[in-house]
Each structure stands twice: as structure tokens, then as C-alpha cells.
């Protein structure tokens, strides 16, 4: 295949931004690592140096946890009224809007994602802070007025305490904004660790929080790696809860690590999300959604629609049209506003994507398009071609494991039961979609598919109001919506006797 088979956006500008220096935020103060250690991050699209980052060790991680504990125990945040907490969250939302361009640019340079998408994500993140502010003001428990005339029961909702928030690299600013404002709305304090690949925008968030007036110690940020920073954040006895987004393998390791101190764990993990197409589907909409679902964020997306399960009668047409539309998706320089798909996050991840395709081909799969590196004029980064793979069996790794790249697997079915067997056959259960003009087909599929989110005749819509999370190996708990707030709350039962009506036991 030649470059003419794709829509490529050549380098439009070379980033000559000043080196971004990133430090830890501990107890309201920006600090270097005690041992002076640092690491660097290059742009995965341009190959240029973007950031130099303090590399966290035990000293700063423990100091951050101590600060969060002290702030929580002193009630610096949890004792504020919902109104006062909401006021600060709203200020942060406004400042995110004011700093959108700056945040988006760093997000592009560290993650390789396209600028127009990054700007949309930062705008969406501000909306999450605003929505969380509304939850801070409306948070409440229950009352039970039906326990008899001498008893009133009250259920209090209290912040769970100190939360460790551990984030991945694929949506750095958006994912921290799916967690932190909800934790803060609940009254918790936090220690945040971004991925070492995308550290900078979380540090900007720290700046905005300080400027908005959050008390020192309420939000602490430690930069660095899973070992030792993430590991200490998940085992330390002063941490009450871990909110994690990342791979299922690390999610399982965190479940084990937290067992000794019995922390609550909320986890958003991987997915192998199917879009199922019945013969009566509106193919124009479905094909666009398939292309969006697999190439958005270069497929480095927990919600990636990484497999389609297509009725045999339309499989040939759907595959042909998906391939044709794949050629039109603009891949290339993420700083160009026309680009829809940028670079892969780093070379070892690129190699992992390639090996899934190579192994599938060796096992008899057919590459309909792509499957190889893309050469983009003027760019040094690793770009993976839009890829569609057919002639698969459901047991092949490419058909059931998370590739996390722009690689679509095509499977076929004859009956609803077969479609559901394929959809539910993976160990994951994050999201699923169904395409049919028949409401009965959509409803039956929605009820029987094992997934935290089901889209009917659409893909990957999301709202701060709507809960998000997975079943099976896609994680535990929910983010967003009021369920996302509940994750950070503890329930306390208060039972109050009215009058001296208690009968003595002895
Ligand atoms: P990882 O699971 O490798 O890492 C996620 C975060 O956990 C990083 O900050 C990482 O630190 C940290 N970490 C690694 N090891 C440990 C440990 N032992 N203890 C505590 N923290 C640790 O995921 P990626 O960053 O590579 O992200 C990609 C993965 O995330 C994909 O598999 C994807 O499916 C999943 N994901 C799921 C989402 C969902 O909502 N379901 C959303 C986004 C991604 P370090 O800096 O060292 O990497």
C-alpha cells in the first residue's frame, strides 16, 4: 500500500516551545525530588524534547500522603459547606476554559493526539468540574421516618477520606477530571499521580487549584512511575481509597496491593468493545461511527470500538465501505487542526500493536487495509496506518484482547444469540453498541449484552450526568453522574430514639 491509499497531513509546524519543567505539588508547595532525580518526555509525534519532570520517590510520595491526611483530618476541606466547595470547583472550571489553549498544546505534545480533539477534551473537562460543583451543593443522605413513632433514622453521606488517584496517558486531563472534582465535591483530599508519559497538564491543574484558593494539602500531585510512586499510593495505611484508570493487569495488581489495608478500590480498566450491526442498520451512520470508534485517539481508548460484529448478509458491504472511509481519515501532524489521528504514544506500544496484526496474519487473518507504519512527511513520530482485519476466529488474540491501536477486527454472525455470544465472549465488559432500525432488536441486545454502557444507533457519546464504568474485567465502580460522587462517600447510619421509650434489656 502506498501513501496515496491514505489521507496524510504533513508536518505543518515544528514545536519550538520552551522546555516545560514539572515538579511535585506537596502541601501547597512545588518541590523537586529529594534526591534531585528527573526524567524527560519527548513528543511522540515530533521526537522533540517537551518536558523535564521531577521523578518521584518514597520521600515525596509519603510527604504528599501525609499532607492529604493532615488536611483531611483537620477538616480543611470536608468541613466547608457544599456551597464553598462548589465555589472553588466553579472557579477551577472557569480557569480551565481560560487556559484551554495552553493545556491543549501540552497535551498534544506529550500524548500525540490532535489539537482539535485535545481542545474538545479540555472543554469537556471544564464541564466535568462544573457538574461536580453542582453535586457538591446537592449531596445529601436519606431520612427514614417510618421506623415507628419513637425512632428516626438518618443516613449520612461522609467523604471517604484520602484518595489516591492514578491516571493513564491516553486522556490525561480528561480522566483526572473524571475523578478529582468528584472526590473534592464529596469532601475528600487527594494525592494524584499522572502517567509518566503525560505529566504536564495535571501539573497545570495543580496551579489552577492553588490559584482558585484550594487549601494547602487538599490536592497533592506526585510525578513519576508506578514503581515506587503508584505502589506506595496503593499500600500506604493513611490512604483510604484508590481511584485508578489504566490497564486491567495493573488494576488487578492494585486490587492485591490494597488488600492488606483493605482500601476501597474503584477502577476503570480495558475494553474490547463490540459494535453489532444487524441487516436493517442505517449503514451510512453505522459506518461513520465504526470509523470514528476505531480511529478516535488512534484507538488508544478504553472505549475504542475495536471489533465489529456484522450480520453475514451485510458483512462484505460493511467491510468494503469501512475500508473506503478509512482512507479518508486524516492521519498526521497533531498540531494541524485538520488532523483527526495523531501519533502512537511510544515505540514499545507501537510494536505491541504491530505484533497483534502480524500474529493474526500468521494465523490466517486478512488485512483489508493498513497493518503497517505510516510515513508522514516531516514527522519523526510513530504513526500506525488505519487498519481493518477480517477472516478472524473469535479465539484469536486480535479478536478478544485490547490492541489499543487503530486496528479494527471484523467478525460475523447469523442470529442474535450468536451476536451476543461473540459480544459477551470477551473477558471485558466496558461498552457495546447495536445498530438496527428495529427498537425490539436494540432493546433485546441492550438488556442481554454484558457491558457498563450500551449505545444504540450511536457510539461513544458521554455526559457528566451519565455514569461510566465496566463490568467483568473492565473494572469496578462508576465514574461520572451522581454514582461517580457516591464512590467517594462513606455511609453512616444514625438511629435516634425519640423520648425515653427504650425498653431495658435487663
Ligand atoms: P497502565 O495500567 O500501565 O498505567 C496506568 C497508571 O498506573 C500509570 O500512571 C502507571 O504509572 C500506574 N501504575 C503502573 N503500575 C502501577 C502499580 N503497580 N501500582 C500503582 N500504579 C501503577 O496503563 P496505561 O497508562 O498504559 O494506559 C493504557 C491502559 O489503560 C489500556 O490498557 C487501557 O485499556 C486502560 N484504560 C482504561 C480506561 C477506562 O476508563 N476503562 C481509560 C483509559 C485507559 P506509569 O507512569 O509508571 O505508567
Boltz pocket constraint, residues with backbone or C-beta under 6 A from the ligand:
constraints:
  - pocket:
      binder: B
      contacts: [[A, 166], [A, 167], [A, 168], [A, 169], [A, 170], [A, 171], [A, 193], [A, 194], [A, 195], [A, 196], [A, 197], [A, 224], [A, 225], [A, 226], [A, 227], [A, 229], [A, 230], [A, 231], [A, 234], [A, 245], [A, 246], [A, 247], [A, 248], [A, 250], [A, 251], [A, 253], [A, 254], [A, 268], [A, 269], [A, 270], [A, 271], [A, 301], [A, 302], [A, 402], [A, 404], [A, 430], [A, 470], [A, 474], [A, 475]]
      max_distance: 6.0
